[in-house]
Amino acid sequence: MVKHQPLQVYERQLCLSCITGIYGCRWKRYQRSHDDTTKWELLWSLILLLTFCLLLVWFYFWWEAHNDYNEFNWFLYNRSGVWSDGTAPILATTAAGFTYVAFLMVLALCHIALGQQLNLHWLHKIGVTAALLTTIVGVISVNQTWRQEWDVIPISLQATGPFLHLGALAAVTALSWIVAGQVTRAERTMFQVVVLLLYLSALLGLYVMPLYITSPCIMEPADLKPRPDVIGQQGAPMLAPENTLWSFQRALQMNVTGLEADVTISVDGVPFLMHDRTLRRTTDVEKVFPDRRMDEASSFNWTDLQQLNAGQWFLQDDPFWTVRTLSQHETALIANQCVCSLEQLLRLASYHNSTVVFRLRRPPPEHPCYDSWINDTLQAVQQSGVPQSLVMWTPDEHRAQVRQQAPALIQTSVEKLSPQSLNQSGISRLLLRYNQASTEDIRDLSNSHVNVTLYTVNEPWLYSVLWCSGVSSVSSEAPHILRKVPYPIWLMRPNGYCLIWVSADLISFVVVIGIFVFQNYHMIRYRMSGMHSYNPEQIMLSATVRRSSRDISVMKEKLIFSEVRNGVGSAEELYADNDYDYYTNQGIGQ
């Protein structure tokens, strides 16, 4: 008759098996260990932590860079010559990599909390290495091709900083349970001191971090300036083909106060609207003039330009994923759009009493209008009949001559200058990228009666931050989105923020102290009681300190799967078979 040991000694530990199995492929009980983690595995734990932190910053960067996805795609187009949404694969791989590494981090923390030895499986090591190297390559690539976009991180922290601080404080406070458990169970004083110092340093840093968090949205509501005007950059390019009449009409339907365009001069002296140097992306030039598809846009005459379709590309490429939202009437209008001249834009703006700002590109030296480009553009402005007070003139060349011929034009600079220099030059407005002007710059310029227009502002959070900073107007590719922002997303009084800060710190401090006291009290009671629960795995590990890993595995297998003659031997017999005393956990031969 065969007898078996009681099943309750080997009760299933599904949760622990899943944790150790997924992390290190240690699904069986005898494969797990409570020994100290090896130095090699500690190194891999540090690599995992580094990868997690780097991916966290990388993921945050791309999340906040959503405001400039179109700019990034345009950079890619200039390099490859093919228009595509390059952000989609980047976002997909970044989200997948971050989720994977974050999951491994959670499993590692569970190992530490349960006292299990860290042993990352080799497949995970390959995955973590691939994620780390891919992220490093991505960071280097962005730094070389799109360096200015890194500024989005400190700017976005003005909107998210207070909330990220509270989230980080909650996470570090929760980690106190694991830290307290490690400190109370540790036998080495040096280990306890190091862990406590590291944890308390991080906690103290979070407690005082609000001293270094600055946001223009932390202000008295009475000091909030009027809502910034919205200028439609290239019209409403998310709803219609950029720089077309229908795009500007759609922008005006979104209650914009101004229109912005890019201007090029044709070979016969007609200023027209075109962002790229060639016509390939936004027209059907490859179909109408296949031999001239790579020629500069300024090399075409106005008669040739009027033969091109400037709307079909929008329906085919769907650059902003918005074509499916268009009605049949809008689709028909878009399909028949033509290249728009500057004079047509000015007449439309004059009819709606809207401001117009345009960036004028000088033609190449061999162009017939290379020397007369300013006069040709100024002549188009005068012929359109638009009031000069509605036109923001940006070219710096021959500004004195332009001021003499059209003194009512709004002199605008696209270069960041001091308020004194701007006033001396008679410039009353600045047109800058949103990362080129800080809150202090905006306020200094406003005090000097210089209005600031910042581009490109598509996201509500960025619009809210600039609103609180006191900017007078913004240029946007998404006026239909900013139209839905009648008030800053959040606005907080300084006293209210201080109250939240102090309250969160006090709550965190009380929770941390309570957890440490509870863990210490529980450990003291456990040691004084002298009652240790029967854990065959722990006994085996402590009893076989001098045995090889192979011997340990064999002994565990004996403990779990053993039959002694007519029944299962007791634990004492198993230990005796391996020259160990059951009661003292000492080798008999020692």
Secondary structure as GFF3:
##gff-version 3
##sequence-region A 1 590
A	DSSP	three_ten_helix	7	10	.	.	.	ID=ss1
A	DSSP	alpha_helix	14	24	.	.	.	ID=ss2
A	DSSP	three_ten_helix	29	31	.	.	.	ID=ss3
A	DSSP	alpha_helix	39	64	.	.	.	ID=ss4
A	DSSP	three_ten_helix	65	68	.	.	.	ID=ss5
A	DSSP	alpha_helix	69	80	.	.	.	ID=ss6
A	DSSP	alpha_helix	87	114	.	.	.	ID=ss7
A	DSSP	alpha_helix	122	145	.	.	.	ID=ss8
A	DSSP	three_ten_helix	147	151	.	.	.	ID=ss9
A	DSSP	alpha_helix	152	185	.	.	.	ID=ss10
A	DSSP	alpha_helix	189	208	.	.	.	ID=ss11
A	DSSP	three_ten_helix	209	212	.	.	.	ID=ss12
A	DSSP	three_ten_helix	221	223	.	.	.	ID=ss13
A	DSSP	beta_strand	229	233	.	.	.	ID=ss14
A	DSSP	alpha_helix	245	253	.	.	.	ID=ss15
A	DSSP	beta_strand	258	265	.	.	.	ID=ss16
A	DSSP	beta_strand	271	273	.	.	.	ID=ss17
A	DSSP	alpha_helix	285	288	.	.	.	ID=ss18
A	DSSP	three_ten_helix	290	292	.	.	.	ID=ss19
A	DSSP	three_ten_helix	297	299	.	.	.	ID=ss20
A	DSSP	alpha_helix	302	305	.	.	.	ID=ss21
A	DSSP	alpha_helix	312	317	.	.	.	ID=ss22
A	DSSP	three_ten_helix	323	325	.	.	.	ID=ss23
A	DSSP	alpha_helix	328	335	.	.	.	ID=ss24
A	DSSP	alpha_helix	342	352	.	.	.	ID=ss25
A	DSSP	beta_strand	355	360	.	.	.	ID=ss26
A	DSSP	alpha_helix	373	384	.	.	.	ID=ss27
A	DSSP	three_ten_helix	388	390	.	.	.	ID=ss28
A	DSSP	beta_strand	391	393	.	.	.	ID=ss29
A	DSSP	alpha_helix	399	405	.	.	.	ID=ss30
A	DSSP	beta_strand	410	413	.	.	.	ID=ss31
A	DSSP	alpha_helix	419	424	.	.	.	ID=ss32
A	DSSP	beta_strand	429	433	.	.	.	ID=ss33
A	DSSP	three_ten_helix	434	436	.	.	.	ID=ss34
A	DSSP	alpha_helix	439	447	.	.	.	ID=ss35
A	DSSP	beta_strand	451	455	.	.	.	ID=ss36
A	DSSP	alpha_helix	460	469	.	.	.	ID=ss37
A	DSSP	beta_strand	473	476	.	.	.	ID=ss38
A	DSSP	alpha_helix	479	482	.	.	.	ID=ss39
A	DSSP	alpha_helix	494	529	.	.	.	ID=ss40
A	DSSP	alpha_helix	536	543	.	.	.	ID=ss41
A	DSSP	alpha_helix	549	560	.	.	.	ID=ss42
A	DSSP	alpha_helix	571	577	.	.	.	ID=ss43
###
